């Protein structure tokens, strides 16, 4: 009986050693072989919320869907401080204000796509997503002679399909990591505080072109940021166009 126990004990020890060896080899393969890793994990598609950079650069952006009371005033303020920015435009806004689309571009700012009808993109089929992109993309190209490469989904709503369809159609999907909350109309100081306290290198700030107090808080925000040494650039100049990855927070990082 004692001999049988020893043999069984030895057998189990061998099994345990083999199991540990297999696990170690598998783990090593997962670390070094991306193809194998993808079999065991599901990669979530993410837009660009911010950019990893050592430079004190940030981008400010304006979503334009309803109203146009302050667009020219915004452009004049940006000119005063020598700032270039990014405007994300909805198709029906473009139809109402085509001359302002041209003026935004003429003054050197990015013209981005913000959909055609401002829907929740994740609720659409692939074909409907593509239609939302292409109709507005074509309108922008007809007005300024350039195809947009930036897309911001309405309401910040997206899923894996939205990101993939956008990418297949030549778009970088852009979110934000600093929300001014200007649409809440809380006044000037809350917007100034929220933006200036939360920006960091590579931040993308969200404003709205028709927010109530925008002509009051925008100059203050720009002056504060410039005094802190930040260079404000268009989103198209802040992001990396290739050789990058996006971490689980949505931060775009350049590959080494």
C-alpha positions in Angstrom: 0.0 0.0 0.0 2.9 2.3 0.8 4.4 1.8 -2.6 1.1 2.5 -4.3 0.8 5.8 -2.3 4.3 6.9 -3.3 3.6 6.1 -7.0 0.3 8.0 -6.9 1.9 10.9 -5.1 4.6 11.1 -7.7 2.1 10.9 -10.5 0.1 13.9 -9.1 3.3 15.9 -8.6 4.2 15.3 -12.2 0.7 16.4 -13.3 1.0 19.6 -11.3 4.5 20.4 -12.7 3.2 19.8 -16.3 0.2 22.0 -15.6 2.4 24.8 -14.3 4.7 24.5 -17.3 1.8 24.7 -19.7 0.3 27.7 -18.0 3.8 29.5 -18.0 4.3 28.8 -21.7 0.7 30.0 -22.5 1.2 33.2 -20.6 4.5 33.8 -22.3 2.8 33.4 -25.7 0.0 35.7 -24.7 2.5 38.4 -23.8 4.5 38.1 -27.0 1.9 37.2 -29.6 -0.8 39.7 -30.2 -2.8 37.3 -32.4 -2.9 34.7 -29.6 -3.9 37.4 -27.1 -6.8 38.6 -29.2 -8.2 35.1 -29.1 -8.5 35.3 -25.3 -9.6 38.9 -25.0 -12.2 41.3 -26.5 -10.8 44.7 -27.5 -13.3 47.6 -27.0 -13.1 50.2 -29.7 -12.6 53.7 -28.3 -12.6 57.3 -29.7 -9.9 59.8 -28.9 -10.6 61.6 -25.6 -7.2 63.2 -25.2 -3.6 62.8 -26.4 -0.5 61.7 -24.5 2.1 64.4 -25.1 4.9 66.1 -23.2 4.2 69.4 -25.0 1.8 71.9 -23.3 -0.7 71.6 -26.2 -4.4 71.4 -25.9 -7.4 71.7 -28.3 -10.7 73.5 -27.8 -13.7 72.5 -29.9 -17.1 73.8 -30.6 -20.2 71.7 -31.4 -22.7 73.4 -33.7 -26.2 72.0 -34.1 -28.7 74.6 -33.1 -28.4 78.3 -33.3 -25.8 80.7 -34.8 -26.0 83.8 -32.6 -22.4 83.8 -31.6 -20.4 82.1 -34.3 -18.8 85.2 -35.8 -18.1 86.6 -32.3 -16.3 83.3 -31.5 -14.2 83.6 -34.6 -13.3 87.2 -33.8 -12.3 86.2 -30.3 -10.1 83.3 -31.6 -8.5 85.7 -34.1 -7.8 88.2 -31.3 -5.8 85.6 -29.4 -4.3 83.9 -32.5 -6.0 80.6 -31.7 -7.1 78.0 -34.2 -9.8 75.6 -33.1 -12.1 72.9 -34.4 -15.9 73.2 -35.2 -18.0 70.0 -35.4 -21.0 70.8 -37.6 -24.3 69.0 -38.0 -25.8 68.7 -41.5 -28.9 70.7 -40.9 -26.8 73.5 -39.3 -24.7 73.5 -42.5 -27.8 73.9 -44.6 -28.9 77.0 -42.6 -25.5 78.7 -42.4 -23.3 77.7 -45.4 -21.5 81.0 -45.4 -20.4 80.6 -41.8 -19.0 77.1 -42.7 -16.9 78.8 -45.3 -15.9 81.5 -42.9 -14.8 79.0 -40.2 -12.6 77.4 -42.8 -11.3 80.7 -44.3 -10.1 81.7 -40.8 -8.0 78.5 -40.5 -10.1 76.3 -38.3 -10.9 72.6 -38.6 -14.3 71.8 -39.9 -15.4 68.5 -38.5 -18.4 66.2 -39.1 -21.0 66.0 -36.3 -23.6 63.8 -38.3 -26.5 64.8 -40.5 -29.5 64.6 -38.2 -27.9 64.5 -34.7 -29.0 61.0 -33.8 -27.8 58.5 -31.2 -25.3 56.8 -33.5 -25.2 53.5 -31.6 -28.9 52.9 -32.3 -28.3 53.0 -36.1 -27.4 50.2 -38.5 -24.0 50.3 -40.2 -25.7 51.6 -43.4 -27.4 54.4 -41.5 -24.2 55.3 -39.7 -22.4 55.6 -43.0 -25.3 57.7 -44.4 -25.0 60.1 -41.5 -21.3 60.5 -42.2 -21.4 60.8 -45.9 -24.2 63.3 -46.4 -22.6 65.8 -44.1 -19.1 65.0 -45.3 -20.2 65.7 -48.9 -21.8 69.0 -47.8 -18.6 70.1 -46.1 -16.5 69.2 -49.1 -18.8 71.1 -51.5 -18.4 74.2 -49.4 -14.7 74.2 -48.4 -13.2 71.9 -51.0 -11.8 69.5 -48.4 -13.1 66.2 -47.0 -13.5 66.2 -43.2 -11.4 63.7 -41.3 -12.8 64.3 -37.8 -16.1 63.1 -36.5 -17.7 63.7 -33.1 -20.8 61.5 -32.4 -23.8 63.5 -31.1 -24.3 63.2 -27.3 -20.9 61.5 -27.2 -22.8 58.3 -28.0 -20.9 55.4 -29.7 -20.2 51.7 -29.7 -17.8 49.4 -31.4 -19.7 49.5 -34.7 -19.8 53.3 -34.8 -16.0 53.5 -34.3 -15.3 50.9 -36.9 -17.6 52.4 -39.6 -16.1 55.8 -39.0 -12.6 54.4 -39.3 -13.5 52.6 -42.5 -14.8 55.9 -43.9 -11.6 57.8 -43.1 -12.6 59.5 -39.8 -10.9 59.9 -36.5 -13.6 59.8 -33.8 -13.1 62.6 -31.3 -14.6 62.9 -27.9 -13.3 65.2 -25.1 -11.7 64.9 -21.6 -12.8 68.3 -20.4 -16.5 69.2 -20.7 -17.2 72.9 -20.1 -20.9 72.1 -19.4 -21.6 75.5 -21.0 -25.0 74.1 -22.1 -26.2 74.2 -18.5 -26.0 78.0 -18.6 -24.6 78.2 -15.1 -22.8 81.5 -15.7 -19.3 82.6 -16.7 -17.2 81.6 -13.7 -18.3 77.9 -13.4 -17.2 77.4 -17.0 -13.9 79.2 -16.5 -13.2 77.2 -13.3 -14.2 73.9 -14.8 -12.0 74.2 -17.9 -8.9 75.8 -16.4 -8.8 73.4 -13.4 -9.1 70.3 -15.4 -7.0 70.7 -18.6 -3.7 68.9 -18.9 -1.2 68.4 -21.7 -3.2 66.8 -24.6 -6.7 67.8 -23.4 -9.6 68.3 -25.7 -12.1 70.8 -24.4 -15.8 70.8 -25.4 -17.7 74.0 -26.0 -20.9 74.8 -27.9 -21.1 77.6 -30.4 -24.4 78.9 -29.2 -23.9 78.6 -25.4 -25.4 81.6 -23.6 -22.3 83.1 -22.0 -19.7 82.0 -24.5 -18.6 85.4 -25.6 -17.9 86.3 -22.0 -16.1 83.2 -20.7 -14.2 82.3 -23.9 -11.7 85.2 -23.7 -11.1 84.5 -20.0 -10.5 80.8 -20.6 -8.1 81.5 -23.5 -6.1 84.1 -21.5 -5.8 81.8 -18.5 -4.6 78.9 -20.6 -2.1 81.0 -22.5 -0.8 82.5 -19.3 -0.3 79.0 -18.0 1.9 78.3 -21.1 -0.6 76.2 -23.1 -0.6 76.4 -26.9 -4.1 75.9 -28.3 -4.2 74.1 -31.5 -6.8 72.4 -33.7 -7.7 68.8 -33.0 -6.2 67.8 -36.3 -2.8 69.1 -35.1 -3.1 67.6 -31.6 -3.8 64.0 -32.5 -1.5 61.4 -34.0 -2.5 60.3 -37.5 -0.8 56.9 -37.5 1.4 54.6 -35.4 -0.7 55.1 -32.2 -2.9 53.2 -29.8 -5.7 54.2 -27.5 -5.6 53.1 -23.9 -8.6 52.2 -21.8 -9.3 55.8 -20.8 -9.5 57.0 -24.4 -6.0 58.6 -24.3 -4.2 58.4 -27.7 -0.6 57.3 -27.2 2.2 57.3 -29.8 3.9 54.0 -30.4 7.6 53.9 -29.7 
